[in-house]
Amino acid sequence: MSQIHVDEPIEVVHHSDGDRSAAAGINLITVLIVLAVLAVIVWFLITGPLRGLAGGTTNINVNPAPTTGTTINVNPPAQPNAPAPAGNTNPAPANQAPANPAPTKP
């Protein structure tokens, strides 16, 4: 004896290619937005709060004064004139030499 089973046909849902393309486009845009946000966050952390942790390099160049052939002459300031005694009314001579003459050129 032979038996034949007849089942009801399975309902097949057909999706159009347009639906799949739209979903793929939305997924792509979402991925690009997430990557852009992550890039901005990383950039902010590197240029802002985490900059001090990197150590960085600081170049300080100090050029010392040359020591050969340099002569420095320092002339101390002249001593101020002592005040005249209280009862002296004699004026100083008119053609008196200056107290601190200018140095002569070598």
Secondary structure, 3 states (H helix, E strand, C coil): CCCCCCCCCCCCCCCCHHHHHHHHHHHHHHHHHHHHHHHHHHHHHHHCCCHHHHCCCCCCCCCCCCCCCCCCCCCCCCCCCCCCCCCCCCCCCCCCCCCCCCCCCC
